[in-house]
Amino acid sequence: MQGKNIVLIGGSYGIGASLADMISTAGANLWVLSRSKASAGRHIAFNAVTDRIDQTVLPDIIHGLAYLPGSIQLKPISRLTDEELLHDLNINALCAARCIRDVLPLLKKAEQASIVLFSTVAAQQGMPFHSSVAMAKGAVEGLTRALAAELAPRIRVNAVAPSLTDTPLAAKFLSTADRKMASAKRHPLMRIGTAGDVAHAAFYLLSDASSWITGQVLHVDGGLSAVRL
Ligand SMILES: NC(=O)c1ccc[n+]([C@@H]2O[C@H](COP(=O)([O-])OP(=O)(O)OC[C@H]3O[C@@H](n4cnc5c(N)ncnc54)[C@H](OP(=O)(O)O)[C@@H]3O)[C@@H](O)[C@H]2O)c1
């Protein structure tokens, strides 16, 4: 990671902030594009929904790109509005595809580069009230595999699929000790995730340590997707 140029879309808090700290500590050059200020790296004010990436504020070569913005909107389908469905698809998948497209020329200049996207445990396992986010993250997983094929062998593309992780995005589900305990108990490893748990997986996928891995969805979910006790 030392000396590489890494760009995070989102990195001001949550999993992205933890990932930003790891990247900085590893000696990489870091650019964070988000709406609020980031504590690590060079911050560039950017809204993934409304703005296009200005390549001139980025380095000439990019070795790693991660796209963090996402949503957790849990509702029965009968109560989901068109706007909510479109918002989830947009922030999770369409804006990710647009950001990748816009920095691709800079990723292509690297001898080896890595893109990391974020899915959810609910994309591959059916869970009630998750239809909007599952649909949007299903698109992210499709994008991951399609781009892994299209951009091989120089650019790897993988995704991390977390279960409930203690970040601002999940705050409303973890607002009381009882809610936290109930969520922890749903996981075979009997706890919810920390931002660091998930950031470590993304850091690995961005780094050369994963140089023979592409087109994969790495499940970081306390065992929820694979283990039944
Ligand atoms: N936390 C969980 O339980 C969980 C579970 C499954 C999947 N995930 C996925 O993991 C990823 C990271 O989740 P998280 O919990 O760390 O989310 P988070 O706490 O909401 O952090 C998201 C980051 O993305 C940035 N961001 C959000 N909207 C943006 C926009 N329009 N333009 C630019 N930046 C934007 C935020 O910065 P600004 O607000 O400053 O722009 C922040 O830095 C997401 O894709 C999420 O869907 C999370």
PDBQT file of the ligand as one rigid body, heavy atoms in Angstrom, charges set to zero:
ROOT
HETATM    1  N1  LIG A 301     -23.587  -0.205   8.511  1.00  0.00    +0.000 N 
HETATM    2  C1  LIG A 301     -24.222  -1.329   8.177  1.00  0.00    +0.000 C 
HETATM    3  O1  LIG A 301     -24.896  -1.965   9.012  1.00  0.00    +0.000 OA
HETATM    4  C2  LIG A 301     -24.120  -1.865   6.773  1.00  0.00    +0.000 A 
HETATM    5  C3  LIG A 301     -24.689  -3.127   6.505  1.00  0.00    +0.000 A 
HETATM    6  C4  LIG A 301     -24.643  -3.608   5.207  1.00  0.00    +0.000 A 
HETATM    7  C5  LIG A 301     -24.045  -2.871   4.200  1.00  0.00    +0.000 A 
HETATM    8  N2  LIG A 301     -23.493  -1.662   4.494  1.00  0.00    +0.000 N 
HETATM    9  C6  LIG A 301     -22.897  -0.894   3.392  1.00  0.00    +0.000 C 
HETATM   10  O2  LIG A 301     -21.563  -0.513   3.691  1.00  0.00    +0.000 OA
HETATM   11  C7  LIG A 301     -21.284   0.766   3.094  1.00  0.00    +0.000 C 
HETATM   12  C8  LIG A 301     -20.728   1.710   4.143  1.00  0.00    +0.000 C 
HETATM   13  O3  LIG A 301     -21.691   1.793   5.176  1.00  0.00    +0.000 OA
HETATM   14  P1  LIG A 301     -21.522   2.716   6.472  1.00  0.00    +0.000 P 
HETATM   15  O4  LIG A 301     -22.354   2.081   7.521  1.00  0.00    +0.000 OA
HETATM   16  O5  LIG A 301     -20.115   3.058   6.733  1.00  0.00    +0.000 OA
HETATM   17  O6  LIG A 301     -22.286   4.045   5.951  1.00  0.00    +0.000 OA
HETATM   18  P2  LIG A 301     -22.318   5.511   6.601  1.00  0.00    +0.000 P 
HETATM   19  O7  LIG A 301     -22.065   5.455   8.054  1.00  0.00    +0.000 OA
HETATM   20  O8  LIG A 301     -23.593   6.136   6.108  1.00  0.00    +0.000 OA
HETATM   21  O9  LIG A 301     -21.072   6.248   5.858  1.00  0.00    +0.000 OA
HETATM   22  C9  LIG A 301     -21.191   6.474   4.473  1.00  0.00    +0.000 C 
HETATM   23  C10 LIG A 301     -20.040   7.320   3.953  1.00  0.00    +0.000 C 
HETATM   24  O10 LIG A 301     -20.385   7.654   2.596  1.00  0.00    +0.000 OA
HETATM   25  C11 LIG A 301     -20.497   9.060   2.473  1.00  0.00    +0.000 C 
HETATM   26  N3  LIG A 301     -21.640   9.419   1.642  1.00  0.00    +0.000 N 
HETATM   27  C12 LIG A 301     -22.948   9.141   1.853  1.00  0.00    +0.000 A 
HETATM   28  N4  LIG A 301     -23.705   9.696   0.907  1.00  0.00    +0.000 NA
HETATM   29  C13 LIG A 301     -22.846  10.335   0.069  1.00  0.00    +0.000 A 
HETATM   30  C14 LIG A 301     -23.017  11.106  -1.100  1.00  0.00    +0.000 A 
HETATM   31  N5  LIG A 301     -24.232  11.363  -1.612  1.00  0.00    +0.000 N 
HETATM   32  N6  LIG A 301     -21.918  11.612  -1.717  1.00  0.00    +0.000 NA
HETATM   33  C15 LIG A 301     -20.688  11.392  -1.204  1.00  0.00    +0.000 A 
HETATM   34  N7  LIG A 301     -20.464  10.673  -0.093  1.00  0.00    +0.000 NA
HETATM   35  C16 LIG A 301     -21.536  10.161   0.536  1.00  0.00    +0.000 A 
HETATM   36  C17 LIG A 301     -20.647   9.605   3.873  1.00  0.00    +0.000 C 
HETATM   37  O11 LIG A 301     -20.048  10.896   3.946  1.00  0.00    +0.000 OA
HETATM   38  P3  LIG A 301     -20.837  12.293   3.817  1.00  0.00    +0.000 P 
HETATM   39  O12 LIG A 301     -22.152  12.159   4.499  1.00  0.00    +0.000 OA
HETATM   40  O13 LIG A 301     -19.876  13.233   4.481  1.00  0.00    +0.000 OA
HETATM   41  O14 LIG A 301     -20.979  12.568   2.350  1.00  0.00    +0.000 OA
HETATM   42  C18 LIG A 301     -19.823   8.619   4.694  1.00  0.00    +0.000 C 
HETATM   43  O15 LIG A 301     -18.461   8.971   4.648  1.00  0.00    +0.000 OA
HETATM   44  C19 LIG A 301     -22.609   1.241   2.475  1.00  0.00    +0.000 C 
HETATM   45  O16 LIG A 301     -22.609   0.998   1.101  1.00  0.00    +0.000 OA
HETATM   46  C20 LIG A 301     -23.659   0.400   3.163  1.00  0.00    +0.000 C 
HETATM   47  O17 LIG A 301     -24.806   0.184   2.351  1.00  0.00    +0.000 OA
HETATM   48  C21 LIG A 301     -23.510  -1.145   5.765  1.00  0.00    +0.000 A 
ENDROOT
TORSDOF 0
